[in-house]
Amino acid sequence: MLQQWPDTFENVPMEHTDNNTMARDADDVLDLEALAQAEHLRFLLKLSPIIFLANLSAGATLMAGLWSAVSTGALITWFVALVLLNGFRWIKGRQFAAEPWDRKHVEPIERLFLLGTALSGCVWGIAGLVFYVPDQPAHSTFLALVLIAMAAAATAALSIHRFAYPLFFVPAVVPLTACLIVDGETAQVALGLAIPLYFTLLFVLSRQIYAFSHQSIISGLQRERHALADHLTGIANRRAFEEFLKEEWHRGLRTRRSLALVLADVDDFKHYNDTYGHSVGDDVLKSVASLFQQSAHRGTDLAARIGGEEFAIILPETDLEGGLAFARNLRETCEAYARDTANRWEFPTLSLGVCSTIPDAASDEFSLFKHADAALYRAKADGKNCVKSCAAGYFGERALLPSSE
């Protein structure tokens, strides 16, 4: 068995209390912030080719303008270092941008990107320090203009991230600024004193660009989340369920790990609507959804309401034994609440169907759903409030019949 499930689900809320709602809202805010930061990073990585070409063209311009004024060996060495560093950033940026990310991958990718950004700034800072020629104002001014233009152009791209822009422009312009001020010439000193003010204004602008882009990303994520959430219960809806099941199926094809699906139906739901009214029926669905959401405690699990009184949980990397253990615990928890509830209505029981398989290219995720649904149908036909399973070692031409618990 790939996944061990607890014997019971403790502290499962029966209703959406204010405290639970506040805690869930706080978690949602943190989750949105994390997703937004990942989107910022992905957008920047997609700009890697443009960033590479900008560094290449600015570096070539600097070489051409300083060729006769400084050591050609040092100039060529510097340019090669610039190309290699930013070429590596381009390759890794394209690679990371094209791959699917798990949340645990965002932080190391972000660290690598910020390190590359800071190193690129340092390479430009070295140019400002090594290639500054005090006794040739024309060449020194040209060097200053190229560096200032490069750092200013970075405002548009790097401002998408919280820290990227200052990590680039500070090491890029501080050495040059120091050289200009130490030079002693009036024009050079004036230029050196103007640079900090100029980049302070650019930094303020970069923060405004970041704030605007961040709010736009958050708004987009909220719209997407609302489109994927069930309006009554707040958990994932049918569309989110189908998209996630498809993603996990394809991930299982790559990893050759089991994928389990648990389908559940609220027993005698019509009774609640007919006896207590639709408002109580809604409360029942919210309570069951709350139980399902609490039970899907791994970050890779997904609980969803897929229609009427039917719910589902997708359990990646879980075999049939693990899926059955999960479903039995869920059913027993519902039974316990049905006996102990303080509400004027009994907590409902559930009929559950379980299926697990190792995804195969010869089939698809709909086969997994079909067989889990067949197991659920048998659970309903066999008296409800029970768990039935479909022992799907593979999906092929042979029919797979649901088996008992």
N, C-alpha and C positions, 0 to 999 in steps of 0.2 A: 504494500500500500504506500502510495507516494505522500499522502497527507493524513496526519492524525488530527481528528476533530475532538473537541472537548465533549465530556459526557453531558453537560447541560449548558444552556446559554443563560448566564446570570445577568440580572439587572436589565432585562429587556423591558423597555417602557411600553405600556399598553396604550397610552394616549400621548399625543403631542403636547406635552406640558410647555409652559413658558420657558422654564430653565433649559429643557432639551432643545427647544427652538432656538434660544439664544446661543447655546453651545454649537448647534449645527450651523447657524449663521456665521459664527466666528470661524469655524472650520472652513466654511465655504469661502470666506474672505481670504483666509490664508492660502487655500487651494487655488483660488483665482490669481492671487499674487504670484504664486510659484509658476503657474501656467503662463502668466503674462511675461515673467522674466525669461522663461524658456522661448517664448515667441520673439522677444527682443533679440535673444541670442541667435535663433535660427535665421531671422531676417539679416542680421549682420554677417553671418556665415555665407549667406547667399550673395552678399556683396563682395566676397573675397576676390573674384576676378577683377572687379573695378578697382579695388584697393591695390591689387598687384600692379595693374596697368598704371595707376596714378603714381605709385612709387617708382616704377620703371621709367616713366616719362620724365618725372621730376629729377631722378638720379641722372638720366642721360643729359638733361639740360644743364645740370650742375657740372658734370664732367666736361661738356663742351665749353662752358663759360670759363672754367678754371684750368683748362688743359695746359696753358702756357704759364700759369702763375704759381702752381704748386707741383709737388713731386707726382709724376705720372704713375709711378709704382704704387704710391699710397692711394692715389685716386682710383686706380683700377682695382686694388684690393678692397677698398671701401665699397665700390660699386658691385663687385662680385658678392660681397657679404650681404649687401642690400637685396640683390636679386635672389640669392639662395634663401635668405630668411623669409622674404615675402612670397617666394615660390612655394616654399614649404607650407606657409599659412594658406595659400590658395588651394593647394592639394588637400590639406586636412579640412579646410573649410567646406570644400565641395563634398568630401567624403562624409563629414558629419551632417551636413545639410540634407543629404540624400537618404540618410539612414533613419529608421524609426527610433525614437528615444524612449527609454524608461526614465522615470523621474530621477532615479539614482545616478543616471549618466549625465544629467544637466550640469551638476556642480564641477566634475572634472573637466568637461568640455569647456565650461566657462573659464575655469582657471587657466587652461591651455591657451584659450583665445586671448585673455588679458595678459598673459605672459608674452605672447607673440606681439601684442600691441605695444607693451612697454619696451620690449627689445627693439622693435622698429623705431620707436621714439629715441632710444639710446643711440642707434646707428646714425640717425639724423643729427643727434646732439654731438656725436663724435665728429661729424663733418663740420659742424659749426666751430668746434674747438681746434681741430687739426688743420683745417683749410683756411682759417682766418689769417689774412695777410695785413698786418698793421700799416705797413708803408705803401699799400696800394688801395686807396679808398674806393676806387671804382670796383675792384674785384671783391672787396669786403662788403660793399653795398649790394653787389649782385648776389653774393652768398646769402646775405641777410634777406633779400627779397625772395629768393627761392625757398628758403626755410620757412619764412613767414607765410608765403603762399601755400606751401605744402601743409603746414599746420592749420591754416585757416580753412583749406579745402576739406580737411578731415572733420571739420565741425558738422557738415551735413550727414556724414555716414556714422561716425562714432558717437554722436549725440544720442543715437537710438539706445545705447546702453548707459547704465548709471555711472560707471566708472571709467569707461574706455577712453573718453576724450581727454580728461586730465592725465591719464596714464601715458598718453602719447605726447601731448604738447608740452608738458613740464620738462621731461628729459630732452625733448627736441630743441627747445628754445632757450633754456636756462644757460647752457654753456655759451651760446652765441651772445646772449644778453650781457653776460659777464665780460666777454671779450670786448664788446662795443663800449661798455662803460669804462673799462680799464684802459682802453685805447688812448683816451685823453683828448682826441680831436673833438671839437665842438659838435660837428654834425653827427659823428659816430656816437658820442655820449647822448645826444638828444634822441637819436634812434633807439639806443639801448634803454633809455628811460621810458620811451613811448611803448615799447613792446609789452611790458607787464600790464599797462593800462589797456592796451588793445586786446590782449588775450583774456584779461578779466572780463571785458565786455563780451567777448566770444564765449567765455565759460557761462556767463549768465544766459546768453542766448541758447547755449547747448542745453542748459537745464530746462528752459522753456520748451525746447524741441522734445526733450525726453518726456516731460510731463504731458505734453499733448499726445505724443505717440503712445505713451503708457495708457492714458485714458481711452484712447481709441481702441487699443488692444483689449483692455478690460471690458469695454462696451461690447465689442465683438464676441468675446468669450461668454459674456452674460447672455447675449442673444442666442448663441449656439447652445448654451446650457439650458436655457428656457425651451428651446426647440426639442431638446433631448430629454426633458423631464416630464413626468406625468403630472398634469395640472392638479389632480386631487391629492395624491399621496406624496409628491415631491421626489420620489425615487425615479430611476430611469424608466423611459417609456419603451414602446415596441420598437421604434426606430433606433434608439440607442442600443437596445438589446440585439437587434439584428446586425448592426454595425460592429458591435463588440464581439459577437459570436463569430462573425466573418474574420475579424482581425485575429482572434485567438485560434481559429482553425488554421489560418495560414502560418501563424507562429508555430503551432504544433507540427505542421508539415516540415518546418525547418529544424525544430528541436527534437522531433520524434518523442514528445512527451504526451501523456494522456490528457484528455480534455473531458470533463464531466459536465453534464447538464441535469439540473433538477427542475422539474415542472411541478407546480402545485395548484390545486383548485380548492377554494373555500367551500366546504361542505354545506349544502342547504342554504346558500346565500339568499335565495329568494324568500326564505322564511323570515329573515331579518327585515327585509323591505316590507313584506306583507304584514308582519306583526307589529313592528316598532316604527315603521316609516323610513323614508329614504335618507333622512339625516342620520339615523342610527346605522343604516347600511353603509353610509359614507364613513362613519366612525369605525365600523368594523374593518373596512378596507384600509383606513389609515393605520389602525392598530396592527393589522397583519403586515402591512408594508414596513412599519417600524420594526417589527420582529425580524423581517427579512433583512432589512438594512443593517440591523445590529449583528445578525448572524454572519453576514458577509464581511468578516473582520479583517481579512487579508486585503492588501492593496490591489491585488490582481483579481479579486472576486467582483462580480457585478450582480446586484439584485435589481429586478425590474418587474414592473406591472405590465404584462403583455396583452391584457384585454380583460374587460369586465372584472370578474373575480379570480382571474388566473394570474399567477406570479411565476417567476423563474429566477434561478440563480446559476450563473456560469462559474464553474470552478476549474480554472486552468491547473495543469499539472496534478490532477487528481484522478485516481483510478476508480473502478466501480466500487471497491470496498470502501474507499474514502467517501465517495458520493453517497453510498447507502448509510454510512455512519452519520453523515451530515443530515440527511433527510430524516432519519429516525430521531435524532436529537431535536430537530425542528418540530416533528409531529408530537413528540412527548412533551415538549415545552408548551405547545398549544393545548394539549390535554390538561396539563397542570393549571394553566390559566383558566381553562373552561371550568375546573373544579373550584378554583380559589378566587375568581374574579369578584370584585365588589361592585361592578356595574350592574345595572338593571337588566342587562342582556348578557348571555353567556358568551365567553370568548369562543370563537369558532374552532372546529377541528379542520384538519387538512387531509386531502388525498394527494399523494405525491408519486410521481414517476421519475425514475433515475436511469440515465444511460451514460456510459463512458466508453471512449474509444481512443486509439492513437490515430490522429488524422492521417488520411491516405489520399494520394492524388487521384485515385480511382473514384472517390466519392466527394461529398461536400458537406458543409455545415447543416444543410437542410435535412440530410439523412440522419444526423445526430438528433435534430429536433423531432423528426418524424418518429424515431424509435422511442425517445423519451415521452412523446405524446401518446404513443401506443401503450407504454407502461402506465401512464396516468389514467388512460381510459380503462385499463384493467383494474386499477385501484378503485375507480368509481364504481365499476361493475361488480366488484367483489365486496361491496358493503361500505365503502368509504372509510375515512380515518385510518388509512394504512399506506404502506410504501410498497411499490412494485418496481422491479428493475428490468432493464434490458441488457443482457450480457453481450455487449457488442465488442467482440475482439477485433472485428473488421467489418466493413460494409462491402458486400459483394452481391452476386446474383442470388445466393442462398438467403431465404427469408430468415430474419432473426426474431424469434418469438420472445415476448417479455417473460421474465422469470419471477418467481416469488421472492420475498425478502430473504 
